[in-house]
Structures are given as C-alpha cells and as structure tokens.
C-alpha cells in the first residue's frame, strides 16, 4: 500500500536508480522524482480501494 504522506519520490529514485544500473545527474534525478510523484498521486485513489476475495482480474488481451 502506498502511504502518500510518507512517500519520498526523490529518496526512492536516489536509492532505486543505481540498483537498476541508471546513472542520473541531479537534474535528471529531480525530473524522474517529479514524474514518480505524479504517478503516485494519480495511483493513490485506486490503491486506496479495498480488494476483496470476490474481485476478479481483468481478462488478458490476446490479439
């Protein structure tokens, strides 16, 4: 569950980028953190909804 009040996108980017092999200068780290903050803000209402046992996943699209 995403805790929007305690989520620090800048710290997350700084910690995660090296783990996946990204070398980001300070400007790019700030841009990625801003994008991640936006994604978290957009996702927060969806993540706040409870998922119950009777919920079913969407079907898989196969062209």
CHARMM internal coordinates of N, CA and C (Angstrom, degrees):
IC EDIT
DIST 1 N 1 CA 1.4485
DIST 1 CA 1 C 1.5194
ANGL 1 N 1 CA 1 C 109.14
DIST 1 C 2 N 1.2989
ANGL 1 CA 1 C 2 N 116.26
DIHE 1 N 1 CA 1 C 2 N 135.82
DIST 2 N 2 CA 1.4552
ANGL 1 C 2 N 2 CA 121.87
DIHE 1 CA 1 C 2 N 2 CA -179.92
DIST 2 CA 2 C 1.5219
ANGL 2 N 2 CA 2 C 109.72
DIHE 1 C 2 N 2 CA 2 C -84.52
DIST 2 C 3 N 1.3089
ANGL 2 CA 2 C 3 N 117.01
DIHE 2 N 2 CA 2 C 3 N 121.32
DIST 3 N 3 CA 1.4559
ANGL 2 C 3 N 3 CA 121.85
DIHE 2 CA 2 C 3 N 3 CA 175.88
DIST 3 CA 3 C 1.5236
ANGL 3 N 3 CA 3 C 106.58
DIHE 2 C 3 N 3 CA 3 C -97.46
DIST 3 C 4 N 1.3297
ANGL 3 CA 3 C 4 N 116.17
DIHE 3 N 3 CA 3 C 4 N 95.10
DIST 4 N 4 CA 1.4588
ANGL 3 C 4 N 4 CA 121.58
DIHE 3 CA 3 C 4 N 4 CA -173.13
DIST 4 CA 4 C 1.5326
ANGL 4 N 4 CA 4 C 112.78
DIHE 3 C 4 N 4 CA 4 C -60.67
DIST 4 C 5 N 1.3359
ANGL 4 CA 4 C 5 N 116.83
DIHE 4 N 4 CA 4 C 5 N -30.04
DIST 5 N 5 CA 1.4618
ANGL 4 C 5 N 5 CA 119.34
DIHE 4 CA 4 C 5 N 5 CA -179.23
DIST 5 CA 5 C 1.5225
ANGL 5 N 5 CA 5 C 112.75
DIHE 4 C 5 N 5 CA 5 C -70.57
DIST 5 C 6 N 1.3306
ANGL 5 CA 5 C 6 N 117.45
DIHE 5 N 5 CA 5 C 6 N -28.13
DIST 6 N 6 CA 1.4578
ANGL 5 C 6 N 6 CA 120.62
DIHE 5 CA 5 C 6 N 6 CA -176.55
DIST 6 CA 6 C 1.5199
ANGL 6 N 6 CA 6 C 113.59
DIHE 5 C 6 N 6 CA 6 C -111.47
DIST 6 C 7 N 1.3290
ANGL 6 CA 6 C 7 N 117.19
DIHE 6 N 6 CA 6 C 7 N 3.88
DIST 7 N 7 CA 1.4636
ANGL 6 C 7 N 7 CA 120.88
DIHE 6 CA 6 C 7 N 7 CA -179.67
DIST 7 CA 7 C 1.5182
ANGL 7 N 7 CA 7 C 109.16
DIHE 6 C 7 N 7 CA 7 C -80.21
DIST 7 C 8 N 1.3177
ANGL 7 CA 7 C 8 N 116.11
DIHE 7 N 7 CA 7 C 8 N 126.69
DIST 8 N 8 CA 1.4637
ANGL 7 C 8 N 8 CA 122.12
DIHE 7 CA 7 C 8 N 8 CA 179.72
DIST 8 CA 8 C 1.5260
ANGL 8 N 8 CA 8 C 107.89
DIHE 7 C 8 N 8 CA 8 C -115.68
DIST 8 C 9 N 1.3459
ANGL 8 CA 8 C 9 N 117.72
DIHE 8 N 8 CA 8 C 9 N 96.21
DIST 9 N 9 CA 1.4600
ANGL 8 C 9 N 9 CA 119.35
DIHE 8 CA 8 C 9 N 9 CA -176.20
DIST 9 CA 9 C 1.5275
ANGL 9 N 9 CA 9 C 113.04
DIHE 8 C 9 N 9 CA 9 C -61.23
DIST 9 C 10 N 1.3202
ANGL 9 CA 9 C 10 N 118.14
DIHE 9 N 9 CA 9 C 10 N -35.24
DIST 10 N 10 CA 1.4635
ANGL 9 C 10 N 10 CA 120.39
DIHE 9 CA 9 C 10 N 10 CA -179.56
DIST 10 CA 10 C 1.5318
ANGL 10 N 10 CA 10 C 110.59
DIHE 9 C 10 N 10 CA 10 C -64.90
DIST 10 C 11 N 1.3268
ANGL 10 CA 10 C 11 N 116.60
DIHE 10 N 10 CA 10 C 11 N -43.20
DIST 11 N 11 CA 1.4641
ANGL 10 C 11 N 11 CA 120.13
DIHE 10 CA 10 C 11 N 11 CA 178.43
DIST 11 CA 11 C 1.5223
ANGL 11 N 11 CA 11 C 110.73
DIHE 10 C 11 N 11 CA 11 C -66.32
DIST 11 C 12 N 1.3336
ANGL 11 CA 11 C 12 N 116.16
DIHE 11 N 11 CA 11 C 12 N -37.82
DIST 12 N 12 CA 1.4616
ANGL 11 C 12 N 12 CA 120.00
DIHE 11 CA 11 C 12 N 12 CA 178.88
DIST 12 CA 12 C 1.5261
ANGL 12 N 12 CA 12 C 110.81
DIHE 11 C 12 N 12 CA 12 C -63.23
DIST 12 C 13 N 1.3230
ANGL 12 CA 12 C 13 N 116.62
DIHE 12 N 12 CA 12 C 13 N -45.78
DIST 13 N 13 CA 1.4716
ANGL 12 C 13 N 13 CA 120.54
DIHE 12 CA 12 C 13 N 13 CA 179.22
DIST 13 CA 13 C 1.5221
ANGL 13 N 13 CA 13 C 110.41
DIHE 12 C 13 N 13 CA 13 C -63.30
DIST 13 C 14 N 1.3113
ANGL 13 CA 13 C 14 N 117.20
DIHE 13 N 13 CA 13 C 14 N -44.40
DIST 14 N 14 CA 1.4628
ANGL 13 C 14 N 14 CA 120.75
DIHE 13 CA 13 C 14 N 14 CA -179.41
DIST 14 CA 14 C 1.5298
ANGL 14 N 14 CA 14 C 111.56
DIHE 13 C 14 N 14 CA 14 C -60.99
DIST 14 C 15 N 1.3343
ANGL 14 CA 14 C 15 N 116.78
DIHE 14 N 14 CA 14 C 15 N -35.82
DIST 15 N 15 CA 1.4603
ANGL 14 C 15 N 15 CA 120.22
DIHE 14 CA 14 C 15 N 15 CA -179.36
DIST 15 CA 15 C 1.5291
ANGL 15 N 15 CA 15 C 112.14
DIHE 14 C 15 N 15 CA 15 C -81.98
DIST 15 C 16 N 1.3354
ANGL 15 CA 15 C 16 N 117.43
DIHE 15 N 15 CA 15 C 16 N -38.33
DIST 16 N 16 CA 1.4634
ANGL 15 C 16 N 16 CA 120.95
DIHE 15 CA 15 C 16 N 16 CA -173.26
DIST 16 CA 16 C 1.5237
ANGL 16 N 16 CA 16 C 113.81
DIHE 15 C 16 N 16 CA 16 C -82.22
DIST 16 C 17 N 1.3107
ANGL 16 CA 16 C 17 N 117.93
DIHE 16 N 16 CA 16 C 17 N -34.10
DIST 17 N 17 CA 1.4707
ANGL 16 C 17 N 17 CA 120.47
DIHE 16 CA 16 C 17 N 17 CA -175.99
DIST 17 CA 17 C 1.5268
ANGL 17 N 17 CA 17 C 112.69
DIHE 16 C 17 N 17 CA 17 C -55.05
DIST 17 C 18 N 1.3196
ANGL 17 CA 17 C 18 N 119.52
DIHE 17 N 17 CA 17 C 18 N -49.37
DIST 18 N 18 CA 1.4660
ANGL 17 C 18 N 18 CA 118.72
DIHE 17 CA 17 C 18 N 18 CA 179.22
DIST 18 CA 18 C 1.5308
ANGL 18 N 18 CA 18 C 113.45
DIHE 17 C 18 N 18 CA 18 C -64.25
DIST 18 C 19 N 1.3237
ANGL 18 CA 18 C 19 N 116.23
DIHE 18 N 18 CA 18 C 19 N -30.56
DIST 19 N 19 CA 1.4618
ANGL 18 C 19 N 19 CA 119.86
DIHE 18 CA 18 C 19 N 19 CA -179.20
DIST 19 CA 19 C 1.5235
ANGL 19 N 19 CA 19 C 112.14
DIHE 18 C 19 N 19 CA 19 C -66.29
DIST 19 C 20 N 1.3404
ANGL 19 CA 19 C 20 N 116.96
DIHE 19 N 19 CA 19 C 20 N -27.36
DIST 20 N 20 CA 1.4671
ANGL 19 C 20 N 20 CA 120.34
DIHE 19 CA 19 C 20 N 20 CA 179.29
DIST 20 CA 20 C 1.5253
ANGL 20 N 20 CA 20 C 111.47
DIHE 19 C 20 N 20 CA 20 C -105.79
DIST 20 C 21 N 1.3196
ANGL 20 CA 20 C 21 N 116.29
DIHE 20 N 20 CA 20 C 21 N 11.32
DIST 21 N 21 CA 1.4583
ANGL 20 C 21 N 21 CA 120.52
DIHE 20 CA 20 C 21 N 21 CA 174.24
DIST 21 CA 21 C 1.5194
ANGL 21 N 21 CA 21 C 115.75
DIHE 20 C 21 N 21 CA 21 C 83.01
DIST 21 C 22 N 1.3303
ANGL 21 CA 21 C 22 N 117.87
DIHE 21 N 21 CA 21 C 22 N 19.58
DIST 22 N 22 CA 1.4643
ANGL 21 C 22 N 22 CA 120.48
DIHE 21 CA 21 C 22 N 22 CA 178.89
DIST 22 CA 22 C 1.5223
ANGL 22 N 22 CA 22 C 110.25
DIHE 21 C 22 N 22 CA 22 C -94.75
DIST 22 C 23 N 1.3032
ANGL 22 CA 22 C 23 N 114.95
DIHE 22 N 22 CA 22 C 23 N 133.83
DIST 23 N 23 CA 1.4648
ANGL 22 C 23 N 23 CA 120.33
DIHE 22 CA 22 C 23 N 23 CA 173.82
DIST 23 CA 23 C 1.5222
ANGL 23 N 23 CA 23 C 107.09
DIHE 22 C 23 N 23 CA 23 C -111.31
DIST 23 C 24 N 1.3101
ANGL 23 CA 23 C 24 N 115.62
DIHE 23 N 23 CA 23 C 24 N 105.39
DIST 24 N 24 CA 1.4580
ANGL 23 C 24 N 24 CA 121.20
DIHE 23 CA 23 C 24 N 24 CA -176.41
DIST 24 CA 24 C 1.5234
ANGL 24 N 24 CA 24 C 109.75
DIHE 23 C 24 N 24 CA 24 C -112.85
DIST 24 C 25 N 1.3489
ANGL 24 CA 24 C 25 N 115.40
DIHE 24 N 24 CA 24 C 25 N 131.03
DIST 25 N 25 CA 1.4606
ANGL 24 C 25 N 25 CA 117.28
DIHE 24 CA 24 C 25 N 25 CA 173.92
DIST 25 CA 25 C 1.5317
ANGL 25 N 25 CA 25 C 107.63
DIHE 24 C 25 N 25 CA 25 C -75.92
DIST 25 C 26 N 1.3207
ANGL 25 CA 25 C 26 N 117.02
DIHE 25 N 25 CA 25 C 26 N 175.16
DIST 26 N 26 CA 1.4672
ANGL 25 C 26 N 26 CA 121.70
DIHE 25 CA 25 C 26 N 26 CA -173.64
DIST 26 CA 26 C 1.5265
ANGL 26 N 26 CA 26 C 111.89
DIHE 25 C 26 N 26 CA 26 C -59.45
DIST 26 C 27 N 1.3316
ANGL 26 CA 26 C 27 N 117.38
DIHE 26 N 26 CA 26 C 27 N -39.63
DIST 27 N 27 CA 1.4682
ANGL 26 C 27 N 27 CA 120.38
DIHE 26 CA 26 C 27 N 27 CA -179.18
DIST 27 CA 27 C 1.5274
ANGL 27 N 27 CA 27 C 111.05
DIHE 26 C 27 N 27 CA 27 C -64.10
DIST 27 C 28 N 1.3229
ANGL 27 CA 27 C 28 N 116.40
DIHE 27 N 27 CA 27 C 28 N -45.37
DIST 28 N 28 CA 1.4641
ANGL 27 C 28 N 28 CA 119.64
DIHE 27 CA 27 C 28 N 28 CA -179.64
DIST 28 CA 28 C 1.5215
ANGL 28 N 28 CA 28 C 111.54
DIHE 27 C 28 N 28 CA 28 C -69.82
DIST 28 C 29 N 1.3209
ANGL 28 CA 28 C 29 N 117.39
DIHE 28 N 28 CA 28 C 29 N -36.05
DIST 29 N 29 CA 1.4636
ANGL 28 C 29 N 29 CA 119.53
DIHE 28 CA 28 C 29 N 29 CA 175.72
DIST 29 CA 29 C 1.5159
ANGL 29 N 29 CA 29 C 110.08
DIHE 28 C 29 N 29 CA 29 C -59.58
DIST 29 C 30 N 1.3225
ANGL 29 CA 29 C 30 N 117.20
DIHE 29 N 29 CA 29 C 30 N -42.24
DIST 30 N 30 CA 1.4642
ANGL 29 C 30 N 30 CA 121.32
DIHE 29 CA 29 C 30 N 30 CA 179.18
DIST 30 CA 30 C 1.5255
ANGL 30 N 30 CA 30 C 110.90
DIHE 29 C 30 N 30 CA 30 C -64.43
DIST 30 C 31 N 1.3326
ANGL 30 CA 30 C 31 N 117.61
DIHE 30 N 30 CA 30 C 31 N -40.23
DIST 31 N 31 CA 1.4712
ANGL 30 C 31 N 31 CA 120.90
DIHE 30 CA 30 C 31 N 31 CA 179.41
DIST 31 CA 31 C 1.5256
ANGL 31 N 31 CA 31 C 111.29
DIHE 30 C 31 N 31 CA 31 C -66.71
DIST 31 C 32 N 1.3272
ANGL 31 CA 31 C 32 N 116.37
DIHE 31 N 31 CA 31 C 32 N -43.41
DIST 32 N 32 CA 1.4661
ANGL 31 C 32 N 32 CA 120.09
DIHE 31 CA 31 C 32 N 32 CA 179.16
DIST 32 CA 32 C 1.5236
ANGL 32 N 32 CA 32 C 109.95
DIHE 31 C 32 N 32 CA 32 C -65.52
DIST 32 C 33 N 1.3208
ANGL 32 CA 32 C 33 N 117.50
DIHE 32 N 32 CA 32 C 33 N -40.73
DIST 33 N 33 CA 1.4679
ANGL 32 C 33 N 33 CA 121.24
DIHE 32 CA 32 C 33 N 33 CA 178.36
DIST 33 CA 33 C 1.5272
ANGL 33 N 33 CA 33 C 110.75
DIHE 32 C 33 N 33 CA 33 C -63.12
DIST 33 C 34 N 1.3325
ANGL 33 CA 33 C 34 N 117.64
DIHE 33 N 33 CA 33 C 34 N -39.34
DIST 34 N 34 CA 1.4670
ANGL 33 C 34 N 34 CA 120.60
DIHE 33 CA 33 C 34 N 34 CA 177.97
DIST 34 CA 34 C 1.5235
ANGL 34 N 34 CA 34 C 110.63
DIHE 33 C 34 N 34 CA 34 C -64.45
DIST 34 C 35 N 1.3223
ANGL 34 CA 34 C 35 N 117.08
DIHE 34 N 34 CA 34 C 35 N -41.36
DIST 35 N 35 CA 1.4667
ANGL 34 C 35 N 35 CA 120.52
DIHE 34 CA 34 C 35 N 35 CA 178.13
DIST 35 CA 35 C 1.5276
ANGL 35 N 35 CA 35 C 110.20
DIHE 34 C 35 N 35 CA 35 C -65.61
DIST 35 C 36 N 1.3214
ANGL 35 CA 35 C 36 N 117.41
DIHE 35 N 35 CA 35 C 36 N -41.02
DIST 36 N 36 CA 1.4588
ANGL 35 C 36 N 36 CA 121.44
DIHE 35 CA 35 C 36 N 36 CA 179.47
DIST 36 CA 36 C 1.5281
ANGL 36 N 36 CA 36 C 110.57
DIHE 35 C 36 N 36 CA 36 C -65.62
DIST 36 C 37 N 1.3181
ANGL 36 CA 36 C 37 N 117.45
DIHE 36 N 36 CA 36 C 37 N -38.06
DIST 37 N 37 CA 1.4618
ANGL 36 C 37 N 37 CA 120.88
DIHE 36 CA 36 C 37 N 37 CA 177.05
DIST 37 CA 37 C 1.5262
ANGL 37 N 37 CA 37 C 110.41
DIHE 36 C 37 N 37 CA 37 C -62.86
DIST 37 C 38 N 1.3256
ANGL 37 CA 37 C 38 N 117.42
DIHE 37 N 37 CA 37 C 38 N -40.02
DIST 38 N 38 CA 1.4577
ANGL 37 C 38 N 38 CA 121.36
DIHE 37 CA 37 C 38 N 38 CA 177.86
DIST 38 CA 38 C 1.5297
ANGL 38 N 38 CA 38 C 110.58
DIHE 37 C 38 N 38 CA 38 C -65.10
DIST 38 C 39 N 1.3219
ANGL 38 CA 38 C 39 N 117.12
DIHE 38 N 38 CA 38 C 39 N -44.43
DIST 39 N 39 CA 1.4676
ANGL 38 C 39 N 39 CA 120.94
DIHE 38 CA 38 C 39 N 39 CA 178.38
DIST 39 CA 39 C 1.5299
ANGL 39 N 39 CA 39 C 109.94
DIHE 38 C 39 N 39 CA 39 C -60.09
DIST 39 C 40 N 1.3172
ANGL 39 CA 39 C 40 N 117.22
DIHE 39 N 39 CA 39 C 40 N -43.72
DIST 40 N 40 CA 1.4686
ANGL 39 C 40 N 40 CA 120.90
DIHE 39 CA 39 C 40 N 40 CA 179.83
DIST 40 CA 40 C 1.5231
ANGL 40 N 40 CA 40 C 110.75
DIHE 39 C 40 N 40 CA 40 C -63.35
DIST 40 C 41 N 1.3286
ANGL 40 CA 40 C 41 N 117.05
DIHE 40 N 40 CA 40 C 41 N -40.42
DIST 41 N 41 CA 1.4637
ANGL 40 C 41 N 41 CA 120.55
DIHE 40 CA 40 C 41 N 41 CA 179.55
DIST 41 CA 41 C 1.5290
ANGL 41 N 41 CA 41 C 111.33
DIHE 40 C 41 N 41 CA 41 C -65.81
DIST 41 C 42 N 1.3300
ANGL 41 CA 41 C 42 N 116.87
DIHE 41 N 41 CA 41 C 42 N -39.21
DIST 42 N 42 CA 1.4617
ANGL 41 C 42 N 42 CA 121.12
DIHE 41 CA 41 C 42 N 42 CA 179.07
DIST 42 CA 42 C 1.5313
ANGL 42 N 42 CA 42 C 110.32
DIHE 41 C 42 N 42 CA 42 C -69.56
DIST 42 C 43 N 1.3253
ANGL 42 CA 42 C 43 N 117.03
DIHE 42 N 42 CA 42 C 43 N -38.89
DIST 43 N 43 CA 1.4663
ANGL 42 C 43 N 43 CA 121.24
DIHE 42 CA 42 C 43 N 43 CA -176.23
DIST 43 CA 43 C 1.5241
ANGL 43 N 43 CA 43 C 113.14
DIHE 42 C 43 N 43 CA 43 C -78.19
DIST 43 C 44 N 1.3115
ANGL 43 CA 43 C 44 N 119.08
DIHE 43 N 43 CA 43 C 44 N -21.70
DIST 44 N 44 CA 1.4680
ANGL 43 C 44 N 44 CA 121.93
DIHE 43 CA 43 C 44 N 44 CA -173.49
DIST 44 CA 44 C 1.5306
ANGL 44 N 44 CA 44 C 113.52
DIHE 43 C 44 N 44 CA 44 C -53.64
DIST 44 C 45 N 1.3382
ANGL 44 CA 44 C 45 N 120.90
DIHE 44 N 44 CA 44 C 45 N -45.99
DIST 45 N 45 CA 1.4726
ANGL 44 C 45 N 45 CA 118.97
DIHE 44 CA 44 C 45 N 45 CA -179.87
DIST 45 CA 45 C 1.5301
ANGL 45 N 45 CA 45 C 112.98
DIHE 44 C 45 N 45 CA 45 C -63.55
DIST 45 C 46 N 1.3089
ANGL 45 CA 45 C 46 N 117.12
DIHE 45 N 45 CA 45 C 46 N -36.09
DIST 46 N 46 CA 1.4654
ANGL 45 C 46 N 46 CA 120.56
DIHE 45 CA 45 C 46 N 46 CA 178.99
DIST 46 CA 46 C 1.5299
ANGL 46 N 46 CA 46 C 109.76
DIHE 45 C 46 N 46 CA 46 C -68.49
DIST 46 C 47 N 1.3191
ANGL 46 CA 46 C 47 N 116.67
DIHE 46 N 46 CA 46 C 47 N -44.34
DIST 47 N 47 CA 1.4586
ANGL 46 C 47 N 47 CA 120.84
DIHE 46 CA 46 C 47 N 47 CA -178.81
DIST 47 CA 47 C 1.5272
ANGL 47 N 47 CA 47 C 112.40
DIHE 46 C 47 N 47 CA 47 C -68.87
DIST 47 C 48 N 1.3348
ANGL 47 CA 47 C 48 N 116.81
DIHE 47 N 47 CA 47 C 48 N -19.85
DIST 48 N 48 CA 1.4649
ANGL 47 C 48 N 48 CA 120.30
DIHE 47 CA 47 C 48 N 48 CA 180.00
DIST 48 CA 48 C 1.5272
ANGL 48 N 48 CA 48 C 112.03
DIHE 47 C 48 N 48 CA 48 C -78.03
DIST 48 C 49 N 1.3189
ANGL 48 CA 48 C 49 N 117.17
DIHE 48 N 48 CA 48 C 49 N -18.80
DIST 49 N 49 CA 1.4666
ANGL 48 C 49 N 49 CA 120.53
DIHE 48 CA 48 C 49 N 49 CA 179.89
DIST 49 CA 49 C 1.5289
ANGL 49 N 49 CA 49 C 110.14
DIHE 48 C 49 N 49 CA 49 C -73.91
DIST 49 C 50 N 1.3144
ANGL 49 CA 49 C 50 N 116.56
DIHE 49 N 49 CA 49 C 50 N 134.36
DIST 50 N 50 CA 1.4673
ANGL 49 C 50 N 50 CA 118.59
DIHE 49 CA 49 C 50 N 50 CA 178.68
DIST 50 CA 50 C 1.5264
ANGL 50 N 50 CA 50 C 111.07
DIHE 49 C 50 N 50 CA 50 C -72.05
DIST 50 C 51 N 1.3091
ANGL 50 CA 50 C 51 N 115.72
DIHE 50 N 50 CA 50 C 51 N 146.87
DIST 51 N 51 CA 1.4565
ANGL 50 C 51 N 51 CA 121.78
DIHE 50 CA 50 C 51 N 51 CA 174.83
DIST 51 CA 51 C 1.5260
ANGL 51 N 51 CA 51 C 106.29
DIHE 50 C 51 N 51 CA 51 C -108.06
DIST 51 C 52 N 1.3261
ANGL 51 CA 51 C 52 N 115.07
DIHE 51 N 51 CA 51 C 52 N 123.59
DIST 52 N 52 CA 1.4568
ANGL 51 C 52 N 52 CA 119.05
DIHE 51 CA 51 C 52 N 52 CA -179.00
DIST 52 CA 52 C 1.5297
ANGL 52 N 52 CA 52 C 109.87
DIHE 51 C 52 N 52 CA 52 C -106.85
DIST 52 C 53 N 1.2997
ANGL 52 CA 52 C 53 N 115.51
DIHE 52 N 52 CA 52 C 53 N 165.28
DIST 53 N 53 CA 1.4542
ANGL 52 C 53 N 53 CA 121.09
DIHE 52 CA 52 C 53 N 53 CA -173.73
DIST 53 CA 53 C 1.5287
ANGL 53 N 53 CA 53 C 113.26
DIHE 52 C 53 N 53 CA 53 C -60.21
DIST 53 C 54 N 1.3159
ANGL 53 CA 53 C 54 N 117.46
DIHE 53 N 53 CA 53 C 54 N -30.61
DIST 54 N 54 CA 1.4680
ANGL 53 C 54 N 54 CA 120.29
DIHE 53 CA 53 C 54 N 54 CA -177.80
DIST 54 CA 54 C 1.5327
ANGL 54 N 54 CA 54 C 112.83
DIHE 53 C 54 N 54 CA 54 C -81.60
DIST 54 C 55 N 1.3236
ANGL 54 CA 54 C 55 N 118.41
DIHE 54 N 54 CA 54 C 55 N -8.15
DIST 55 N 55 CA 1.4715
ANGL 54 C 55 N 55 CA 121.17
DIHE 54 CA 54 C 55 N 55 CA 176.44
DIST 55 CA 55 C 1.5163
ANGL 55 N 55 CA 55 C 109.26
DIHE 54 C 55 N 55 CA 55 C -66.24
DIST 55 C 56 N 1.3179
ANGL 55 CA 55 C 56 N 115.75
DIHE 55 N 55 CA 55 C 56 N 139.96
DIST 56 N 56 CA 1.4597
ANGL 55 C 56 N 56 CA 120.16
DIHE 55 CA 55 C 56 N 56 CA -179.72
DIST 56 CA 56 C 1.5265
ANGL 56 N 56 CA 56 C 109.73
DIHE 55 C 56 N 56 CA 56 C -117.52
DIST 56 C 57 N 1.3218
ANGL 56 CA 56 C 57 N 117.40
DIHE 56 N 56 CA 56 C 57 N 145.73
DIST 57 N 57 CA 1.4624
ANGL 56 C 57 N 57 CA 119.67
DIHE 56 CA 56 C 57 N 57 CA 177.86
DIST 57 CA 57 C 1.5281
ANGL 57 N 57 CA 57 C 110.57
DIHE 56 C 57 N 57 CA 57 C -70.09
DIST 57 C 58 N 1.3080
ANGL 57 CA 57 C 58 N 115.35
DIHE 57 N 57 CA 57 C 58 N 158.18
DIST 58 N 58 CA 1.4601
ANGL 57 C 58 N 58 CA 119.84
DIHE 57 CA 57 C 58 N 58 CA 176.54
DIST 58 CA 58 C 1.5130
ANGL 58 N 58 CA 58 C 109.08
DIHE 57 C 58 N 58 CA 58 C -67.86
DIST 58 C 59 N 1.3397
ANGL 58 CA 58 C 59 N 116.48
DIHE 58 N 58 CA 58 C 59 N 151.79
DIST 59 N 59 CA 1.4567
ANGL 58 C 59 N 59 CA 118.50
DIHE 58 CA 58 C 59 N 59 CA 178.00
DIST 59 CA 59 C 1.5335
ANGL 59 N 59 CA 59 C 111.14
DIHE 58 C 59 N 59 CA 59 C -65.73
DIST 59 C 60 N 1.2977
ANGL 59 CA 59 C 60 N 115.48
DIHE 59 N 59 CA 59 C 60 N 157.24
DIST 60 N 60 CA 1.4653
ANGL 59 C 60 N 60 CA 121.14
DIHE 59 CA 59 C 60 N 60 CA 179.20
DIST 60 CA 60 C 1.5152
ANGL 60 N 60 CA 60 C 108.72
DIHE 59 C 60 N 60 CA 60 C -85.31
DIST 60 C 61 N 1.3181
ANGL 60 CA 60 C 61 N 116.57
DIHE 60 N 60 CA 60 C 61 N 131.34
DIST 61 N 61 CA 1.4648
ANGL 60 C 61 N 61 CA 120.66
DIHE 60 CA 60 C 61 N 61 CA 178.05
DIST 61 CA 61 C 1.5157
ANGL 61 N 61 CA 61 C 109.44
DIHE 60 C 61 N 61 CA 61 C -81.66
DIST 61 C 62 N 1.2953
ANGL 61 CA 61 C 62 N 116.07
DIHE 61 N 61 CA 61 C 62 N 126.34
DIST 62 N 62 CA 1.4574
ANGL 61 C 62 N 62 CA 121.96
DIHE 61 CA 61 C 62 N 62 CA 175.85
DIST 62 CA 62 C 1.5282
ANGL 62 N 62 CA 62 C 107.58
DIHE 61 C 62 N 62 CA 62 C -128.83
DIST 62 C 63 N 1.3198
ANGL 62 CA 62 C 63 N 117.18
DIHE 62 N 62 CA 62 C 63 N 110.15
DIST 63 N 63 CA 1.4854
ANGL 62 C 63 N 63 CA 118.99
DIHE 62 CA 62 C 63 N 63 CA -177.99
DIST 63 CA 63 C 1.5164
ANGL 63 N 63 CA 63 C 112.63
DIHE 62 C 63 N 63 CA 63 C -66.52
END
COOR INIT
IC SEED 1 N 1 CA 1 C
IC BUILD
